[in-house]
């Protein structure tokens, strides 16, 4: 009868399973089914409510998916290995520019020599690339980023804590400087250049094998829009990389990385080579960042060098602190929360503006919160295009929300949203008992 006890595991295989309980298996199956039906636009499953993300919910969610892959990489470095890094945006940029150099328009390839127009002026938006298919430039974007991570890791692993964070911050500023100095690669510093599309080709044929950027039949089975194709493609990649990250944590390498995180000196005394596994942690994290950066830039089509800034790196720190560092589920929760919060705030602000214009039932709330800068209007949220002081624009309010949430989670729930779920789960399992 002892074997009927809940959560009793009698083998290492059961304890290390990806989904060890029936509830987790059922929840994962429901999540996958819900995502598929949501992408297909099925009734009652067709995405978040319009009041939450608006009618174009699929674009912000799809734009979030490449960032989820990059977040899995920073989780391996910070959450699993215990190495603080603020240079994740740099490695995303390395992967992105590797992708555009290999997969960019091959007709304009001139060994990346800056192009000059008829007046002899430098055209910073000129493209250079080999025009290679995605099955080449996408893996290479991760490999090149991993190689750069291996090159810089010897200097990084010799320092710890705050000093390591300062070293990796330097990488971001180096990347921004190179973006200004190499316009033939990066394009204009503010507007950037075009990235290769997500179309899948066998080589350089004009008609793609699988066309992702046009509406049409997918595999001759179902008609999907451009947005739906890219959503399913990127969602599949997120699932693959999440599974790889989960298996890494369960492997011998993952256990070594966690031993270094928990107590690096003790781990080295027990036979875990610290330098070797820290280098592996940097390489894997950089690989994920390179893949995420390439997919993010290709999906958006045009990304400026200024995009790969320190703010993007801090964004990933917020993802780990709010979601829960060291866990795959926490990383996914943090990515959804952090990346979709700006869209929710923006949609909510626009809805309040509509209430004011139509004198709706909650117009009085909008009058309190919103202001257009006119005299006698003292709302904290500015509806103007530029607001750097008080009242603040929606963009700056998002920064405030991030800061407040980071402080709250650090003080009250260090495990983030995943820790909240653990408390709810444990309470439910021992209910109605309090012990």
C-alpha positions as CSV (number, residue, x, y, z in Angstrom):
1,X,0.0,0.0,0.0
2,X,3.0,2.3,0.4
3,X,3.3,2.5,-3.3
4,X,0.0,4.3,-3.6
5,X,1.4,7.3,-1.9
6,X,1.3,10.4,-4.1
7,X,4.6,11.6,-5.7
8,X,6.4,8.5,-4.4
9,X,9.3,7.9,-6.8
10,X,11.2,4.6,-6.6
11,X,13.9,5.2,-9.3
12,X,16.2,7.9,-10.6
13,X,14.4,7.8,-14.0
14,X,11.1,8.7,-12.3
15,X,12.7,11.5,-10.3
16,X,14.5,13.0,-13.4
17,X,11.6,12.7,-15.8
18,X,10.6,15.8,-17.7
19,X,7.0,15.5,-16.8
20,X,7.0,13.2,-13.7
21,X,3.3,13.4,-12.8
22,X,0.0,12.7,-14.6
23,X,-1.1,16.3,-13.9
24,X,2.0,17.7,-15.6
25,X,1.5,15.5,-18.6
26,X,-2.1,16.5,-18.9
27,X,-1.3,20.2,-18.4
28,X,1.4,20.1,-21.1
29,X,-1.0,18.3,-23.6
30,X,-3.7,20.9,-22.9
31,X,-1.2,23.8,-23.4
32,X,0.0,22.4,-26.7
33,X,-3.6,21.9,-27.9
34,X,-4.5,25.4,-26.8
35,X,-1.6,26.9,-28.6
36,X,-2.4,25.0,-31.8
37,X,-6.1,26.0,-31.7
38,X,-5.1,29.6,-30.8
39,X,-2.8,29.8,-33.8
40,X,-5.5,28.4,-36.1
41,X,-8.0,31.0,-34.8
42,X,-10.5,28.4,-33.4
43,X,-13.5,29.9,-31.5
44,X,-12.9,30.3,-27.8
45,X,-9.2,29.5,-28.4
46,X,-8.2,32.3,-30.7
47,X,-5.7,34.1,-28.5
48,X,-6.0,36.4,-25.6
49,X,-9.1,38.6,-25.2
50,X,-9.1,41.7,-27.4
51,X,-9.1,43.9,-24.3
52,X,-5.8,42.3,-23.2
53,X,-3.7,42.5,-26.4
54,X,-6.0,43.9,-29.0
55,X,-7.1,42.3,-32.3
56,X,-3.5,41.8,-33.5
57,X,-2.4,39.6,-30.6
58,X,-0.5,37.2,-32.8
59,X,2.2,39.7,-33.7
60,X,3.4,40.5,-30.2
61,X,3.2,36.9,-29.2
62,X,5.2,35.8,-32.2
63,X,7.7,38.5,-31.7
64,X,8.1,37.2,-28.1
65,X,9.1,33.7,-29.2
66,X,12.7,34.4,-30.4
67,X,13.3,36.3,-27.2
68,X,12.1,33.1,-25.3
69,X,14.9,31.2,-27.0
70,X,17.4,33.8,-26.0
71,X,16.0,33.8,-22.4
72,X,16.6,30.0,-22.2
73,X,20.2,30.8,-23.0
74,X,20.7,33.4,-20.3
75,X,18.9,31.0,-17.8
76,X,21.6,28.4,-18.5
77,X,24.3,30.9,-17.8
78,X,22.8,32.7,-14.8
79,X,20.2,30.3,-13.4
80,X,22.0,27.0,-13.9
81,X,25.7,28.0,-13.9
82,X,25.4,31.0,-11.6
83,X,27.4,33.4,-13.8
84,X,26.0,36.9,-13.8
85,X,26.0,38.4,-17.3
86,X,24.7,41.7,-18.7
87,X,26.1,41.1,-22.2
88,X,23.4,38.8,-23.6
89,X,22.3,41.5,-26.1
90,X,25.9,41.5,-27.6
91,X,25.7,37.7,-28.4
92,X,22.2,38.2,-29.9
93,X,23.7,40.9,-32.1
94,X,26.5,38.5,-33.1
95,X,24.0,35.9,-34.2
96,X,21.9,38.4,-36.0
97,X,24.7,39.9,-38.1
98,X,26.0,36.4,-38.8
99,X,22.6,35.6,-40.2
100,X,22.4,38.7,-42.4
101,X,25.9,38.3,-43.7
102,X,25.3,34.7,-44.7
103,X,21.6,35.0,-45.7
104,X,21.4,38.5,-47.0
105,X,20.8,39.5,-50.6
106,X,23.5,37.7,-52.6
107,X,23.0,39.9,-55.7
108,X,24.5,42.8,-53.9
109,X,27.5,41.0,-52.3
110,X,30.7,43.0,-52.8
111,X,32.8,41.6,-50.0
112,X,30.9,44.0,-47.8
113,X,32.5,47.1,-49.3
114,X,30.5,50.2,-48.5
115,X,28.3,51.2,-51.4
116,X,28.3,54.8,-52.7
117,X,25.5,56.4,-54.6
118,X,25.7,58.6,-57.7
119,X,26.9,61.6,-55.7
120,X,29.6,59.6,-54.0
121,X,27.8,59.5,-50.7
122,X,27.9,56.4,-48.5
123,X,24.7,54.5,-48.6
124,X,24.5,53.0,-45.1
125,X,21.5,50.9,-45.9
126,X,23.2,48.9,-48.6
127,X,23.0,45.1,-48.2
128,X,25.7,42.6,-48.5
129,X,25.3,38.9,-48.1
130,X,25.8,35.4,-49.6
131,X,22.1,34.7,-50.0
132,X,22.4,31.3,-48.3
133,X,19.3,29.4,-47.2
134,X,18.1,29.4,-43.6
135,X,19.3,25.8,-42.8
136,X,22.8,27.3,-43.1
137,X,22.6,30.8,-41.7
138,X,20.4,29.9,-38.7
139,X,22.7,27.2,-37.2
140,X,25.8,29.3,-38.1
141,X,24.4,32.3,-36.2
142,X,24.4,30.2,-33.1
143,X,27.7,28.6,-33.8
144,X,29.5,31.9,-34.4
145,X,28.0,33.4,-31.3
146,X,29.1,30.4,-29.3
147,X,32.7,30.7,-30.7
148,X,32.7,34.4,-29.6
149,X,31.5,33.3,-26.2
150,X,34.3,30.8,-26.0
151,X,36.8,33.5,-27.0
152,X,35.7,36.0,-24.3
153,X,34.9,33.4,-21.6
154,X,38.5,33.0,-20.3
155,X,38.6,36.6,-19.3
156,X,35.1,36.4,-17.9
157,X,35.5,33.3,-15.8
158,X,38.5,34.7,-13.9
159,X,36.2,37.2,-12.2
160,X,33.0,36.8,-10.2
161,X,29.8,38.6,-9.2
162,X,29.7,42.3,-9.8
163,X,33.1,42.3,-11.6
164,X,31.8,39.7,-14.1
165,X,28.7,41.8,-14.7
166,X,30.9,44.8,-15.5
167,X,33.1,42.8,-17.9
168,X,30.0,41.6,-19.8
169,X,28.5,45.1,-19.9
170,X,31.7,46.1,-21.8
171,X,30.8,43.7,-24.5
172,X,27.5,45.5,-25.2
173,X,29.3,48.9,-25.6
174,X,31.8,47.2,-27.9
175,X,29.0,45.9,-30.0
176,X,27.3,49.3,-30.2
177,X,30.6,50.8,-31.3
178,X,31.1,48.2,-34.0
179,X,27.6,48.9,-35.2
180,X,28.6,52.6,-35.8
181,X,31.9,51.8,-37.3
182,X,30.8,49.0,-39.8
183,X,27.7,50.4,-41.6
184,X,28.3,48.1,-44.5
185,X,27.3,45.2,-42.2
186,X,25.0,46.9,-39.7
187,X,23.4,49.6,-42.0
188,X,22.4,52.9,-40.5
189,X,22.8,53.0,-36.8
190,X,19.2,54.2,-36.2
191,X,17.3,52.4,-39.0
192,X,19.5,49.3,-39.5
193,X,19.2,47.0,-42.6
194,X,17.0,44.3,-43.9
195,X,17.4,40.7,-42.7
196,X,16.7,37.5,-44.7
197,X,13.2,36.2,-44.5
198,X,12.2,33.1,-42.7
199,X,11.4,31.3,-45.9
200,X,12.9,27.8,-46.2
201,X,14.9,27.0,-49.3
202,X,17.0,24.0,-50.3
203,X,19.6,26.4,-51.8
204,X,19.1,29.7,-53.7
205,X,16.0,28.9,-55.8
206,X,13.6,31.8,-56.4
207,X,10.5,29.9,-55.2
208,X,11.0,28.7,-51.5
209,X,10.4,25.2,-50.5
210,X,8.2,26.5,-47.6
211,X,7.2,30.1,-48.0
212,X,6.7,31.7,-44.5
213,X,6.2,35.3,-45.5
214,X,3.1,34.9,-47.8
215,X,-0.4,33.6,-47.2
216,X,-1.1,30.2,-48.7
217,X,-1.3,26.4,-48.2
218,X,1.1,24.9,-45.7
219,X,2.3,21.4,-46.9
220,X,-0.8,21.4,-49.1
221,X,-3.0,20.6,-46.1
222,X,-4.3,23.9,-44.6
223,X,-4.5,27.5,-45.6
224,X,-2.6,29.7,-43.2
225,X,-1.8,33.4,-43.1
226,X,1.7,34.8,-43.0
227,X,1.4,35.5,-39.3
228,X,0.1,32.0,-38.6
229,X,2.9,30.3,-40.5
230,X,5.6,32.3,-38.6
231,X,3.8,31.7,-35.3
232,X,3.8,27.9,-35.7
233,X,7.4,27.8,-37.0
234,X,8.8,29.9,-34.2
235,X,6.7,28.1,-31.6
236,X,8.1,24.8,-32.8
237,X,11.6,26.1,-32.4
238,X,10.9,27.3,-28.9
239,X,9.6,23.8,-28.0
240,X,12.7,22.2,-29.4
241,X,15.2,24.5,-27.6
242,X,13.2,24.3,-24.4
243,X,13.4,20.5,-24.5
244,X,17.1,20.6,-25.2
245,X,17.6,23.0,-22.3
246,X,15.6,20.7,-20.0
247,X,17.6,17.7,-21.0
248,X,20.9,19.6,-20.5
249,X,19.9,20.3,-16.9
250,X,19.2,16.6,-16.4
251,X,22.5,15.5,-17.9
252,X,25.9,15.1,-16.3
253,X,27.0,18.5,-17.7
254,X,23.9,20.1,-16.2
255,X,24.6,18.7,-12.8
256,X,28.2,19.9,-13.0
257,X,27.0,23.4,-13.9
258,X,24.6,23.4,-11.0
259,X,27.3,22.2,-8.6
260,X,29.5,25.2,-9.7
261,X,26.5,27.5,-9.1
262,X,25.8,26.2,-5.6
263,X,29.4,26.1,-4.4
264,X,32.2,26.4,-7.0
265,X,35.1,25.7,-4.7
266,X,33.5,22.6,-3.3
267,X,32.6,21.4,-6.8
268,X,36.2,21.8,-8.0
269,X,37.4,19.9,-4.9
270,X,35.0,17.1,-5.8
271,X,36.5,16.8,-9.3
272,X,34.4,19.3,-11.4
273,X,36.8,21.3,-13.5
274,X,35.4,24.9,-12.9
275,X,37.1,26.6,-15.9
276,X,35.9,23.9,-18.4
277,X,32.3,23.9,-17.3
278,X,32.0,27.7,-17.0
279,X,33.3,27.9,-20.6
280,X,30.7,25.3,-21.6
281,X,28.0,27.4,-19.9
282,X,29.1,30.5,-21.8
283,X,29.2,28.7,-25.1
284,X,25.7,27.2,-24.7
285,X,24.2,30.4,-23.5
286,X,25.8,32.3,-26.4
287,X,24.5,29.7,-28.9
288,X,21.0,30.2,-27.7
289,X,21.5,34.0,-27.8
290,X,22.8,33.8,-31.4
291,X,19.8,31.7,-32.5
292,X,17.3,34.0,-30.8
293,X,18.9,37.2,-32.2
294,X,18.9,35.8,-35.7
295,X,15.2,34.8,-35.5
296,X,14.2,38.1,-33.8
297,X,15.9,40.2,-36.5
298,X,14.5,38.0,-39.4
299,X,11.0,38.1,-38.0
300,X,11.1,41.9,-37.6
301,X,12.7,42.3,-41.0
302,X,14.7,45.5,-40.1
303,X,16.6,45.9,-36.8
304,X,19.0,48.7,-36.0
305,X,22.3,48.2,-34.1
306,X,20.9,50.3,-31.3
307,X,18.4,47.5,-30.6
308,X,21.2,45.3,-29.1
309,X,21.7,47.6,-26.2
310,X,22.1,47.3,-22.4
311,X,18.4,47.7,-22.0
312,X,17.8,44.5,-23.9
313,X,20.2,42.7,-21.6
314,X,18.5,44.1,-18.5
315,X,15.2,42.9,-20.0
316,X,16.5,39.3,-19.7
317,X,17.6,39.9,-16.1
318,X,14.0,41.0,-15.4
319,X,12.7,37.8,-17.1
320,X,14.8,35.6,-14.8
321,X,14.0,37.5,-11.6
322,X,10.3,37.8,-12.3
323,X,9.8,34.3,-13.8
324,X,12.2,32.3,-11.7
325,X,15.9,31.7,-12.4
326,X,17.2,28.1,-12.9
327,X,13.9,26.7,-14.2
328,X,12.6,26.3,-17.7
329,X,9.0,26.9,-16.7
330,X,10.0,30.0,-14.8
331,X,11.9,31.3,-17.8
332,X,8.9,30.9,-20.0
333,X,6.6,32.5,-17.5
334,X,8.9,35.4,-17.1
335,X,9.3,35.9,-20.9
336,X,5.5,36.0,-21.4
337,X,5.0,38.4,-18.5
338,X,7.9,40.8,-19.3
339,X,7.5,40.9,-23.0
340,X,3.7,41.1,-23.2
341,X,3.3,43.6,-20.3
342,X,4.2,46.6,-22.5
343,X,1.5,45.5,-25.0
344,X,-1.1,45.1,-22.3
345,X,-0.3,48.5,-20.9
346,X,-0.4,50.1,-24.3
347,X,-3.7,48.4,-25.2
348,X,-5.2,49.4,-21.8
349,X,-4.1,53.1,-22.3
350,X,-5.6,53.1,-25.8
351,X,-8.8,51.7,-24.4
352,X,-9.0,54.4,-21.8
353,X,-8.5,57.0,-24.5
354,X,-11.4,55.5,-26.4
355,X,-13.5,55.7,-23.2
356,X,-12.7,59.4,-22.9
357,X,-13.6,60.1,-26.5
358,X,-16.9,58.2,-26.4
359,X,-17.7,59.3,-22.8
360,X,-17.9,55.7,-21.8
361,X,-18.8,54.3,-18.3
362,X,-15.1,54.4,-17.1
363,X,-14.3,57.8,-18.7
364,X,-13.8,59.2,-15.2
365,X,-11.0,56.8,-14.6
366,X,-9.4,57.8,-17.9
367,X,-9.7,61.5,-17.0
368,X,-7.8,60.8,-13.8
369,X,-5.0,58.7,-15.4
370,X,-4.5,60.2,-18.8
371,X,-3.3,63.7,-19.9
372,X,-2.6,65.3,-23.2
373,X,-0.5,68.1,-21.7
374,X,-3.2,70.7,-21.6
375,X,-3.5,73.0,-18.6
376,X,-5.5,71.7,-15.7
377,X,-4.9,68.1,-16.8
378,X,-2.7,66.3,-14.2
379,X,-2.9,62.7,-15.2
380,X,0.2,60.6,-14.6
381,X,0.2,58.9,-18.1
382,X,0.9,61.1,-21.0
383,X,-0.8,60.4,-24.4
384,X,1.7,62.5,-26.3
385,X,4.3,61.1,-28.6
386,X,7.3,62.3,-26.5
387,X,7.2,62.6,-22.7
388,X,10.6,62.4,-20.9
389,X,9.4,64.1,-17.6
390,X,6.2,64.1,-15.7
391,X,3.7,62.9,-16.8
392,X,5.5,60.0,-18.3
393,X,4.7,58.1,-21.5
394,X,3.6,54.5,-21.6
395,X,7.2,53.5,-22.4
396,X,8.6,55.0,-19.3
397,X,5.8,53.6,-17.2
398,X,6.8,50.1,-18.4
399,X,10.3,50.8,-17.1
400,X,8.8,51.8,-13.7
401,X,6.7,48.6,-13.7
402,X,9.8,46.5,-14.4
403,X,11.8,48.1,-11.6
404,X,9.0,47.8,-9.0
405,X,8.4,44.1,-9.9
406,X,12.1,43.3,-9.7
407,X,12.3,44.8,-6.2
408,X,9.0,43.1,-5.1
409,X,10.1,39.7,-6.2
410,X,13.6,40.0,-4.8
411,X,12.2,40.9,-1.4
412,X,9.1,38.7,-1.1
413,X,9.5,35.9,-3.7
414,X,13.1,35.2,-4.9
415,X,11.8,32.3,-7.0
416,X,9.5,34.6,-9.0
417,X,6.3,33.4,-10.6
418,X,7.5,29.9,-10.5
419,X,7.9,30.2,-6.7
420,X,4.4,31.4,-6.4
421,X,3.2,28.4,-8.4
422,X,5.2,26.1,-6.1
423,X,3.5,27.6,-3.0
424,X,0.0,27.2,-4.6
425,X,0.8,23.6,-5.6
426,X,2.1,22.6,-2.2
427,X,-0.8,24.3,-0.4
428,X,-3.3,22.4,-2.6
429,X,-1.5,19.0,-2.0
430,X,-1.6,19.3,1.8
431,X,-5.1,20.9,2.0
432,X,-6.9,20.9,4.4
433,X,-4.0,20.3,6.6
434,X,-1.6,23.2,7.5
435,X,1.5,21.1,7.9
